Amino acid sequence: LAPGERLLRLDEPALSSFTQLALSYYNSKMYNDCIRVCEYMRARGLAVESIYYYEAKSQAKLKNYGESNELLQTCLSIAISKNAELYYYNLGENFEALKQFKVSVSQYDTAYYLFKNPLMLYNCGRIFESNLKNVKLARKFYIKYLARANPGSADEKKAYDYVKAKWGNQKTKKI
């Protein structure tokens, strides 16, 4: 702790050292000191995901759950990059090309769960309809897609029109 505190007093930009200092304070159950180090780092632009996490955990230990939740939300926004949707989508395409349709659906479904892009629901419905021949699950995904879709491009409008024409007139029960 002493060398880390010395670096703080010198105002040295030592990201790794300060991160270890915050963790050391947390592990030593010195939660206020952990928070102080984390706030110092954030004030100097040295905040990384782990700093928000240690501060959130310290706030929770001090029963400041509202502050802890705000910090955890920041952790999530840092941890889950918007690029992850593209990665899940491409994984889905790859598994689809490998004819591993259930794995493909799980990739699209995860992308939807995290990022709420209705096209992922369409992809799931399309696979259940065309490849897995499961009308019940295709209908489930298509009905959700219709309820959430906001087609922008010509391809999206074409997909939307297809789903609406084929599945939109069916009775909708809670899904």
MIDOSE-1310 file (N, C-alpha, C; in nm, 2 decimals, decimal comma, always signed):
residues 175
lapg	+0,08/-0,12/+0,00/+0,00/+0,00/+0,00/+0,09/+0,13/+0,00; +0,20/+0,12/+0,07/+0,28/+0,24/+0,09/+0,34/+0,29/-0,05; +0,39/+0,20/-0,13/+0,44/+0,24/-0,26/+0,33/+0,30/-0,35; +0,22/+0,24/-0,35/+0,10/+0,29/-0,42/+0,06/+0,43/-0,38
erll	+0,05/+0,45/-0,25/+0,02/+0,58/-0,20/+0,12/+0,69/-0,23; +0,25/+0,64/-0,24/+0,36/+0,74/-0,28/+0,34/+0,78/-0,42; +0,30/+0,69/-0,51/+0,27/+0,72/-0,65/+0,16/+0,82/-0,66; +0,05/+0,80/-0,57/-0,06/+0,89/-0,57/-0,02/+1,03/-0,54
rlde	+0,07/+1,04/-0,43/+0,11/+1,18/-0,39/+0,20/+1,24/-0,50; +0,27/+1,16/-0,57/+0,36/+1,22/-0,68/+0,28/+1,25/-0,81; +0,15/+1,21/-0,80/+0,06/+1,23/-0,92/+0,12/+1,17/-1,05; +0,17/+1,05/-1,03/+0,23/+0,97/-1,15/+0,12/+0,89/-1,22
pals	+0,11/+0,90/-1,35/+0,01/+0,82/-1,42/+0,05/+0,68/-1,43; +0,02/+0,60/-1,33/+0,06/+0,46/-1,33/-0,06/+0,37/-1,32; -0,12/+0,34/-1,43/-0,25/+0,27/-1,44/-0,24/+0,14/-1,37; -0,14/+0,06/-1,40/-0,13/-0,08/-1,34/-0,11/-0,07/-1,19
sftq	-0,02/+0,02/-1,15/+0,00/+0,03/-1,01/-0,12/+0,08/-0,93; -0,19/+0,17/-0,98/-0,31/+0,22/-0,92/-0,42/+0,12/-0,91; -0,43/+0,04/-1,02/-0,53/-0,07/-1,02/-0,50/-0,17/-0,91; -0,37/-0,20/-0,90/-0,33/-0,30/-0,79/-0,35/-0,24/-0,65
lals	-0,33/-0,11/-0,64/-0,36/-0,04/-0,52/-0,51/-0,05/-0,48; -0,59/-0,02/-0,57/-0,74/-0,02/-0,55/-0,78/-0,17/-0,51; -0,73/-0,27/-0,58/-0,75/-0,41/-0,55/-0,70/-0,44/-0,41; -0,58/-0,39/-0,38/-0,53/-0,42/-0,24/-0,61/-0,36/-0,13
yyns	-0,66/-0,24/-0,15/-0,75/-0,18/-0,05/-0,88/-0,26/-0,04; -0,93/-0,30/-0,16/-1,06/-0,38/-0,15/-1,03/-0,51/-0,08; -0,93/-0,58/-0,11/-0,90/-0,71/-0,05/-0,87/-0,70/+0,10; -0,82/-0,58/+0,14/-0,79/-0,55/+0,28/-0,92/-0,50/+0,35
kmyn	-1,03/-0,50/+0,28/-1,16/-0,45/+0,34/-1,15/-0,30/+0,38; -1,07/-0,23/+0,31/-1,05/-0,08/+0,33/-1,13/-0,01/+0,21; -1,26/-0,03/+0,22/-1,34/+0,01/+0,11/-1,34/+0,16/+0,08; -1,34/+0,24/+0,18/-1,33/+0,39/+0,15/-1,20/+0,43/+0,08
dcir	-1,09/+0,36/+0,11/-0,97/+0,39/+0,05/-0,97/+0,34/-0,10; -1,03/+0,22/-0,12/-1,05/+0,17/-0,25/-1,12/+0,27/-0,34; -1,23/+0,32/-0,28/-1,32/+0,42/-0,36/-1,23/+0,54/-0,39; -1,16/+0,59/-0,29/-1,07/+0,71/-0,31/-0,98/+0,69/-0,42
vcey	-0,91/+0,57/-0,43/-0,82/+0,55/-0,54/-0,89/+0,54/-0,67; -1,00/+0,47/-0,67/-1,08/+0,46/-0,80/-1,12/+0,60/-0,85; -1,17/+0,68/-0,76/-1,21/+0,82/-0,79/-1,10/+0,90/-0,84; -0,98/+0,89/-0,78/-0,86/+0,95/-0,82/-0,83/+0,91/-0,97
mrar	-0,83/+0,78/-1,00/-0,80/+0,74/-1,13/-0,90/+0,79/-1,23; -1,03/+0,79/-1,20/-1,13/+0,84/-1,29/-1,11/+0,99/-1,32; -1,08/+1,06/-1,21/-1,05/+1,21/-1,23/-0,94/+1,24/-1,32; -0,84/+1,15/-1,33/-0,72/+1,17/-1,42/-0,73/+1,09/-1,55
glav	-0,85/+1,04/-1,58/-0,87/+0,97/-1,71/-0,80/+0,84/-1,72; -0,78/+0,78/-1,60/-0,72/+0,64/-1,60/-0,82/+0,53/-1,57; -0,94/+0,56/-1,59/-1,05/+0,47/-1,55/-1,05/+0,35/-1,66; -1,05/+0,23/-1,61/-1,07/+0,12/-1,69/-1,18/+0,04/-1,63
esiy	-1,23/-0,06/-1,69/-1,35/-0,14/-1,65/-1,33/-0,19/-1,50; -1,21/-0,24/-1,47/-1,18/-0,30/-1,34/-1,19/-0,19/-1,23; -1,16/-0,07/-1,26/-1,17/+0,04/-1,16/-1,32/+0,06/-1,12; -1,40/+0,07/-1,22/-1,55/+0,09/-1,19/-1,60/-0,03/-1,11
yyea	-1,55/-0,15/-1,15/-1,59/-0,27/-1,08/-1,55/-0,27/-0,93; -1,42/-0,24/-0,90/-1,38/-0,24/-0,76/-1,45/-0,13/-0,68; -1,47/-0,02/-0,75/-1,55/+0,09/-0,68/-1,69/+0,04/-0,65; -1,75/-0,02/-0,75/-1,89/-0,07/-0,73/-1,90/-0,17/-0,62
ksqa	-1,80/-0,27/-0,61/-1,80/-0,37/-0,51/-1,78/-0,30/-0,37; -1,69/-0,20/-0,37/-1,67/-0,13/-0,24/-1,79/-0,06/-0,20; -1,86/+0,01/-0,29/-1,98/+0,08/-0,26/-2,09/-0,02/-0,20; -2,10/-0,13/-0,26/-2,19/-0,23/-0,22/-2,16/-0,28/-0,08
klkn	-2,03/-0,30/-0,05/-1,99/-0,34/+0,09/-2,03/-0,24/+0,19; -2,03/-0,11/+0,15/-2,07/+0,00/+0,23/-2,22/+0,03/+0,23; -2,29/-0,06/+0,16/-2,44/-0,06/+0,15/-2,49/+0,06/+0,07; -2,40/+0,11/-0,02/-2,44/+0,22/-0,11/-2,48/+0,15/-0,24
yges	-2,59/+0,08/-0,24/-2,63/+0,00/-0,36/-2,67/+0,08/-0,48; -2,73/+0,20/-0,46/-2,76/+0,28/-0,58/-2,63/+0,32/-0,66; -2,53/+0,37/-0,58/-2,41/+0,41/-0,64/-2,34/+0,29/-0,71; -2,34/+0,17/-0,64/-2,28/+0,05/-0,69/-2,35/+0,01/-0,82
nell	-2,48/+0,02/-0,83/-2,55/-0,02/-0,95/-2,51/+0,07/-1,07; -2,50/+0,20/-1,04/-2,46/+0,30/-1,15/-2,32/+0,26/-1,20; -2,23/+0,23/-1,11/-2,10/+0,19/-1,15/-2,10/+0,06/-1,23; -2,18/-0,04/-1,18/-2,19/-0,16/-1,25/-2,25/-0,15/-1,39
qtcl	-2,34/-0,05/-1,41/-2,40/-0,02/-1,54/-2,29/+0,03/-1,63; -2,20/+0,11/-1,58/-2,09/+0,16/-1,65/-2,00/+0,05/-1,69; -1,97/-0,04/-1,60/-1,89/-0,16/-1,63/-1,95/-0,24/-1,75; -2,08/-0,26/-1,75/-2,15/-0,33/-1,86/-2,13/-0,26/-1,99
siai	-2,15/-0,13/-1,99/-2,13/-0,05/-2,11/-1,99/-0,06/-2,17; -1,90/-0,07/-2,08/-1,76/-0,08/-2,13/-1,73/-0,23/-2,17; -1,78/-0,32/-2,10/-1,75/-0,46/-2,13/-1,82/-0,52/-2,25; -1,94/-0,47/-2,28/-2,02/-0,52/-2,39/-2,01/-0,42/-2,51
skna	-1,91/-0,44/-2,59/-1,89/-0,35/-2,70/-2,00/-0,37/-2,81; -2,04/-0,26/-2,87/-2,14/-0,27/-2,98/-2,09/-0,36/-3,09; -1,96/-0,37/-3,10/-1,91/-0,46/-3,20/-1,94/-0,61/-3,18; -1,97/-0,64/-3,05/-2,01/-0,78/-3,02/-2,13/-0,82/-3,10
elyy	-2,22/-0,73/-3,12/-2,34/-0,77/-3,21/-2,29/-0,82/-3,34; -2,20/-0,76/-3,40/-2,15/-0,80/-3,53/-2,08/-0,93/-3,52; -2,01/-0,95/-3,41/-1,94/-1,08/-3,39/-2,04/-1,19/-3,38; -2,14/-1,17/-3,30/-2,24/-1,28/-3,28/-2,31/-1,30/-3,42
ynlg	-2,34/-1,20/-3,49/-2,41/-1,21/-3,62/-2,32/-1,30/-3,71; -2,19/-1,26/-3,72/-2,10/-1,34/-3,81/-2,08/-1,48/-3,76; -2,08/-1,51/-3,63/-2,08/-1,64/-3,58/-2,20/-1,72/-3,63; -2,32/-1,65/-3,62/-2,44/-1,71/-3,67/-2,44/-1,75/-3,81
enfe	-2,38/-1,66/-3,89/-2,37/-1,68/-4,04/-2,28/-1,80/-4,06; -2,16/-1,81/-3,99/-2,07/-1,92/-4,01/-2,13/-2,05/-3,97; -2,20/-2,06/-3,86/-2,26/-2,18/-3,81/-2,37/-2,22/-3,91; -2,44/-2,12/-3,96/-2,54/-2,15/-4,06/-2,48/-2,21/-4,19
alkq	-2,37/-2,16/-4,23/-2,30/-2,21/-4,35/-2,25/-2,35/-4,32; -2,21/-2,38/-4,20/-2,17/-2,52/-4,16/-2,29/-2,61/-4,14; -2,41/-2,56/-4,15/-2,53/-2,63/-4,13/-2,55/-2,68/-3,99; -2,49/-2,60/-3,90/-2,51/-2,62/-3,76/-2,62/-2,51/-3,71
fkvs	-2,74/-2,54/-3,75/-2,85/-2,44/-3,74/-2,89/-2,41/-3,60; -2,89/-2,50/-3,51/-2,93/-2,47/-3,37/-2,82/-2,38/-3,31; -2,69/-2,40/-3,34/-2,59/-2,32/-3,28/-2,60/-2,18/-3,35; -2,63/-2,18/-3,47/-2,65/-2,05/-3,54/-2,76/-1,97/-3,48
vsqy	-2,87/-2,03/-3,45/-2,98/-1,96/-3,38/-2,94/-1,91/-3,25; -2,86/-1,99/-3,17/-2,82/-1,94/-3,04/-2,73/-1,82/-3,05; -2,65/-1,81/-3,16/-2,57/-1,69/-3,18/-2,66/-1,56/-3,21; -2,76/-1,58/-3,30/-2,85/-1,47/-3,34/-2,93/-1,43/-3,21
dtay	-2,98/-1,53/-3,14/-3,06/-1,51/-3,02/-2,98/-1,43/-2,92; -2,85/-1,47/-2,90/-2,77/-1,39/-2,80/-2,75/-1,25/-2,85; -2,73/-1,23/-2,98/-2,71/-1,09/-3,03/-2,84/-1,01/-3,01; -2,96/-1,08/-3,03/-3,08/-1,00/-3,00/-3,09/-0,97/-2,85
ylfk	-3,07/-1,07/-2,77/-3,08/-1,05/-2,62/-2,99/-0,93/-2,57; -2,87/-0,92/-2,62/-2,78/-0,82/-2,58/-2,81/-0,68/-2,64; -2,85/-0,68/-2,77/-2,85/-0,56/-2,84/-2,99/-0,52/-2,90; -3,09/-0,61/-2,89/-3,23/-0,58/-2,93/-3,25/-0,54/-3,07
nplm	-3,16/-0,60/-3,16/-3,18/-0,57/-3,31/-3,28/-0,68/-3,36; -3,40/-0,63/-3,40/-3,51/-0,72/-3,45/-3,46/-0,81/-3,56; -3,37/-0,77/-3,64/-3,32/-0,86/-3,75/-3,27/-0,99/-3,70; -3,22/-0,99/-3,58/-3,17/-1,12/-3,53/-3,29/-1,22/-3,50
lync	-3,41/-1,16/-3,46/-3,53/-1,24/-3,45/-3,57/-1,30/-3,59; -3,56/-1,21/-3,69/-3,59/-1,26/-3,82/-3,50/-1,38/-3,86; -3,37/-1,36/-3,84/-3,28/-1,47/-3,87/-3,31/-1,60/-3,80; -3,35/-1,59/-3,67/-3,39/-1,71/-3,60/-3,51/-1,77/-3,66
grif	-3,61/-1,69/-3,69/-3,74/-1,74/-3,75/-3,71/-1,81/-3,89; -3,62/-1,74/-3,97/-3,59/-1,79/-4,10/-3,52/-1,93/-4,09; -3,43/-1,95/-4,00/-3,37/-2,08/-3,98/-3,47/-2,18/-3,94; -3,55/-2,15/-3,84/-3,65/-2,25/-3,79/-3,75/-2,28/-3,91
esnl	-3,78/-2,19/-3,99/-3,88/-2,21/-4,10/-3,81/-2,29/-4,21; -3,70/-2,24/-4,26/-3,64/-2,30/-4,38/-3,55/-2,42/-4,35; -3,48/-2,42/-4,25/-3,38/-2,53/-4,23/-3,42/-2,63/-4,13; -3,48/-2,59/-4,02/-3,52/-2,69/-3,91/-3,66/-2,73/-3,93
knvk	-3,74/-2,67/-4,01/-3,88/-2,71/-4,04/-3,96/-2,71/-3,91; -3,94/-2,62/-3,83/-4,01/-2,61/-3,70/-4,10/-2,48/-3,71; -4,22/-2,50/-3,75/-4,32/-2,39/-3,78/-4,35/-2,32/-3,65; -4,37/-2,40/-3,54/-4,40/-2,33/-3,41/-4,30/-2,23/-3,37
lark	-4,17/-2,27/-3,37/-4,07/-2,18/-3,33/-4,04/-2,07/-3,43; -4,06/-2,10/-3,56/-4,05/-2,00/-3,66/-4,15/-1,89/-3,63; -4,27/-1,93/-3,61/-4,38/-1,84/-3,58/-4,35/-1,75/-3,46; -4,30/-1,81/-3,35/-4,27/-1,74/-3,23/-4,17/-1,63/-3,26
fyik	-4,06/-1,66/-3,33/-3,96/-1,56/-3,36/-4,01/-1,45/-3,46; -4,09/-1,50/-3,56/-4,15/-1,40/-3,66/-4,24/-1,30/-3,60; -4,33/-1,35/-3,51/-4,43/-1,26/-3,44/-4,35/-1,16/-3,36; -4,25/-1,20/-3,28/-4,17/-1,11/-3,21/-4,10/-1,01/-3,30
ylar	-4,05/-1,06/-3,41/-3,99/-0,97/-3,51/-4,08/-0,87/-3,56; -4,21/-0,91/-3,60/-4,30/-0,81/-3,65/-4,34/-0,70/-3,55; -4,34/-0,74/-3,42/-4,38/-0,65/-3,32/-4,27/-0,54/-3,29; -4,14/-0,58/-3,33/-4,03/-0,49/-3,30/-3,96/-0,43/-3,42
anpg	-3,99/-0,48/-3,54/-3,92/-0,44/-3,66/-3,94/-0,30/-3,69; -3,84/-0,24/-3,75/-3,84/-0,10/-3,80/-3,75/-0,10/-3,92; -3,80/-0,16/-4,03/-3,72/-0,18/-4,15/-3,67/-0,05/-4,21; -3,54/-0,05/-4,24/-3,48/+0,07/-4,30/-3,44/+0,05/-4,44
sade	-3,35/-0,05/-4,47/-3,30/-0,08/-4,60/-3,40/-0,15/-4,69; -3,37/-0,16/-4,81/-3,46/-0,23/-4,91/-3,47/-0,38/-4,87; -3,35/-0,44/-4,83/-3,35/-0,58/-4,79/-3,44/-0,60/-4,66; -3,42/-0,51/-4,57/-3,50/-0,52/-4,45/-3,65/-0,51/-4,48
kkay	-3,69/-0,42/-4,57/-3,83/-0,41/-4,60/-3,88/-0,53/-4,67; -3,80/-0,59/-4,76/-3,84/-0,71/-4,83/-3,86/-0,83/-4,72; -3,77/-0,84/-4,63/-3,79/-0,94/-4,52/-3,91/-0,91/-4,44; -3,93/-0,79/-4,41/-4,05/-0,75/-4,33/-4,18/-0,78/-4,40
dyvk	-4,18/-0,75/-4,53/-4,30/-0,77/-4,61/-4,33/-0,92/-4,62; -4,23/-1,00/-4,64/-4,24/-1,15/-4,65/-4,30/-1,20/-4,52; -4,25/-1,16/-4,40/-4,29/-1,21/-4,27/-4,43/-1,16/-4,25; -4,46/-1,04/-4,28/-4,60/-0,99/-4,25/-4,70/-1,06/-4,34
akwg	-4,67/-1,08/-4,47/-4,76/-1,15/-4,56/-4,78/-1,29/-4,51; -4,68/-1,36/-4,47/-4,70/-1,50/-4,44/-4,74/-1,53/-4,30; -4,69/-1,45/-4,20/-4,71/-1,48/-4,06/-4,79/-1,37/-3,99; -4,81/-1,25/-4,05/-4,88/-1,14/-3,98/-5,02/-1,15/-3,96
nqkt	-5,09/-1,23/-4,04/-5,24/-1,25/-4,03/-5,28/-1,36/-3,94; -5,18/-1,43/-3,88/-5,22/-1,54/-3,79/-5,26/-1,49/-3,66; -5,34/-1,56/-3,59/-5,38/-1,52/-3,45/-5,25/-1,51/-3,37; -5,24/-1,40/-3,29/-5,13/-1,38/-3,21/-5,17/-1,41/-3,06
kki	-5,11/-1,50/-3,00/-5,13/-1,52/-2,86/-5,00/-1,48/-2,79; -5,01/-1,46/-2,66/-4,89/-1,42/-2,59/-4,77/-1,51/-2,61; -4,66/-1,45/-2,65/-4,53/-1,53/-2,67/-4,43/-1,47/-2,58
